[in-house]
Structures are given as structure tokens and as C-alpha cells.
Amino acid sequence: MSGAATRLRVGVIGAGRRGSEHIPSVLALPHLLDLVAVCDVSSAVAQKAAAQAEALTSLAVARGGEDDVTALVAHYHVPS
């Protein structure tokens, strides 16, 4: 086992109510987690939630990179 731990790169999918609740938890663990992207269908919501991460509106854009990223899917939909 190596001496230095590798931080897990995290992308949050869904940055509304639930996603915005998860993001502070990810940011509170900088020694373990690195928030690299926030994706939401609303660019305004993605931008607001992104903090230091890249804001995306499409997963197709996110798939263009070669880095390994763990996705945290924060989807909650209440039918109207």
C-alpha cells in the first residue's frame, strides 16, 4: 500500500435541492474528495452550485475527458 492516499474525484449530477445539499459535504473533505464537476440541466443552477468545480449542463461534455470521476447522482423529482 502506498503512503499517500489518492483523492477521489467527484462529479455531482443534479445540482438542485438535493445536489446542493451534497456539495458542502464533498467540499468539507478536501483530503479525501475533489469536486471536479457539477452537472444540471439548468446552467444557472449548475453555475451557482459549482463553487470551484466545472459547471456542466450535459453529461456528453463530461464524458469527453479521460480522467476517472466518481458520479454522485442527486436526483429527486416531485411530479406536479
WOTAKA-V118981 format. One record per pair of residues at least 12 apart in sequence whose ideal C-beta (glycine too) atoms are under 8 Angstrom apart, sorted by the first residue. I is the first residue (numbers start at 0). J is the second residue. Records with the same first field share a line. If there is no record, write none. Layout:
BEGIN
I->J + J
END
This chain:
BEGIN
4->30 + 31
6->29 + 30 + 31 + 32 + 33
7->31 + 32 + 33 + 69
8->33 + 35 + 66 + 67 + 68 + 69
9->25 + 32 + 33 + 34 + 35 + 68 + 69 + 70 + 71
10->34 + 35 + 36 + 37 + 38 + 52 + 61 + 68 + 69 + 70 + 71
11->25 + 34 + 36 + 37 + 38 + 48 + 52 + 70 + 71 + 73
12->38 + 39 + 58 + 70 + 71 + 72 + 73 + 74
13->38 + 39 + 72 + 73 + 74 + 75
14->37 + 38 + 39 + 41 + 44 + 45 + 47 + 48 + 49 + 73
15->39 + 41 + 44 + 73 + 75
16->75
17->73 + 74 + 75
18->37 + 39 + 48 + 71 + 73
19->48
20->73
21->71 + 73
22->34 + 37 + 48 + 50
25->71
26->50 + 51
34->50 + 51 + 52
35->52 + 53 + 66 + 68
36->49 + 52 + 53 + 54 + 55 + 61 + 68
37->49 + 50 + 52 + 53 + 54 + 55
38->54 + 55 + 56 + 57 + 58 + 61
39->54 + 55 + 56
40->56
41->56
42->54 + 56
END
